[in-house]
Amino acid sequence: MSERGPRERMVFSAAQLIRRDGVAATGMREVAAHAEAPRGSLQHYFPGGKEQLVNEAVSWAGRYAGRRVARFLAALDEPTPSGLFAGMVRQWTDEYASDGFAAGCPVAAATVDWAESVPSTREAVAAAFATWTTPVAQALVDMGVPEERAGALATLMISALEGAILIARAERDVRALTTVTRELGPLLDAAVSGRG
């Protein structure tokens, strides 16, 4: 985190605190302390206050998730839809195995906490999900999934993952994550042209 400037550190810290504590419990002072930034810099960098900071943290999270798609694909010897989804899920099972179940997705947390009451956050959340869904859909097309199905399957993958993350946190067990990987894998692979 040290190579980032203070503004970037605060956006990153906000995303980390939101994914652990939710939007309502994440205060500007906590963000500044977590980012090791002077409190006065919050007003300088985020004149729109907490709303601006939350929206930028959500946008950051969407871009991060979207960029991860290429990394998951690069780790596969032979890219398949099920392999991509397994990589997406493994990120969470690995985190929960090493760090416990305290954190979830900051985009989901912002959706639950603020999206209904703060229109700009609803827009930021929708944009973040689109920023994540687009590279997943493109990866599916590149693997041979017909374009007319790729967007729907990308939405299914992300929806299943987000739901499984919530269940895993509630149960303090990765069962839901491993279940969605096992059950969706064959369906995703069958969508490749020529396989069914």
N, C-alpha and C positions, 0 to 999 in steps of 0.2 A: 504494500500500500504506500510505502514511502516515496516511490518514484512518481506518484501522482501529485498534482498540485492540490492546494487546499479545497478548491471547488469540487474537483473530481473525488477527493477523499470524502467530502461531505455527502455527495450523491451516493457513492459506494456504501458509506456507513449507514445512510438512511435506508438503503435497500436491505442491508444486513439486519438492522434493527427491526424493520417492518416485517421481514420474514420470520423473525423470532417472536416479536411482541405485538405485532399488528400496528396499524396506523394510529389508532387512538392512544395507545400507550407509548408511542415513540415521540418524545419531545425534542424540540430544537436544541435544548441544552445538552441532552444525551447524545444527539448526533454530533454536535461540536466536540464533545469530550471523546467520543468514540473515534472521530476523525483526527483527533489531536490538532484541532484548528481553533483559533481564537473565536470566542463567541461573537464578537463584533463583526466577524467576517460573514456571518449568516445573513445579516441584513444587506451587506454589500453584494454578495453573490446571489441572494434569493430575495429580492425586494418584494416578491409576491408571497413571502412567508412560507409557512408550512405547506400550503397547497402547492406552491411551485416546486418545493423540494420533493414532496411526495410524488408529484407527476413526473419529475425528472428521474427519480429513483425507479419508478415503474417503467419509464422508457428505457432506462439503462438495463433493467432486468429483461425486457423484451429483446433488446439487441444482444445481450449476453446469451440468452437461450437460442436465438437465431444463429449466432456464430458457432455455438456448440454443435450444431447439426453437422457441419463440415468435419469437425474433430471426431465425432462418432463414426462418420463414414470412413475417414482415413484409418481408423483403428480396425476396420473390417478387411479381411483378406478378399472376400467376395461380398460386396454390398448387396443386402437383401432388405426388403421392408421390415421383416421380423428382426433382423440384426440391428437395423437402425433403432427400432423401438426398444429392443433390449438394451442398447447403449444408453438411450434416454432414461430408461428406468434404472439402470445400474448406477448412474450418477447418484440417485437418491438412496438406493439400497446401500451403496458404499458409504455415503454420508451418515446414514442412520446407524450403520454398524460401527463407524469410528467415533461419531460425535453425539449419538443419541438422537432423540426425536423432537428436539426443541424447535427446529426451524422448518418452515415450509416455503412455498413460493411467494415472493413479495407481491407479484401481480395478483395472485388469488387473495392475499391478505388485504390488499387495497380494494379489491372488488367487494369483499365482504364488509369491510369497515366503512368505506367512503364513497363507493361508486354511485350509490343511490342518492346520497345527499349533496355530492359535489360534482356538478356536471363536467367540469374540466378533468376530474379524475376518472370519471366514466369514459370519457373520450381517450384519455391516456391509456387506460386499461385495454380498451378495445384495440387501440393502435398497437399496444405491446403484444397482444395475442396475435394480431395480424403479422407483426414483424417476426414472430416465432413460427406461425403456421406456414407462411410463404416459403421459407427454405425447406421445410419438411415436405410440403407438396411438390416442390421442384425436385427434391431428391427422389421422391417416389416416381415422378415422371422419368427421371434419368435412369431409374432401375427398370422401367418398362410398364409402369402402371399407366393406364390410359388417362390422359389429361382430365377428362370429364369426371373421373373418380378420385383423382389425387387430392383435390382440396377437401372433399368430404372425408377421406381417410385420414388426412393430416389433422383435421378437426377431431375425428374420433380418437386418434392417438393421443393428442394433447388433452382432450377431455378425460379419457381413461386414466392418463397419468396424473392429472390434477386431482381427480376423485380418489385415486389410490393413495396419493400423498396424504390427503385428509384422513382417510381411514387408517393408514399406517400410523399417523401421529396419534389418533384417538386410541388405537389398540396397542400402541408402542410395540409394533410388530410389522415386519415387512411382508406379511402374508398377502395383503391386497396387491402390493407391487408385483410380487412373483406370479400371482394369479393372472393379472392383466397381461403380463408378458407371455405366459403360457397359452392363454386362451385367445389372445388377439393375433399372435404370431402366424398361425396357419391361415387365418382370414386375410391378413395383410399380404402374405406371400402368394395366395391364390389370386390376388388382384393383378399380378403381373401378367401381361398379355401372353397368351400361349400356355398359361398354367391352369386356367380354369376360369 
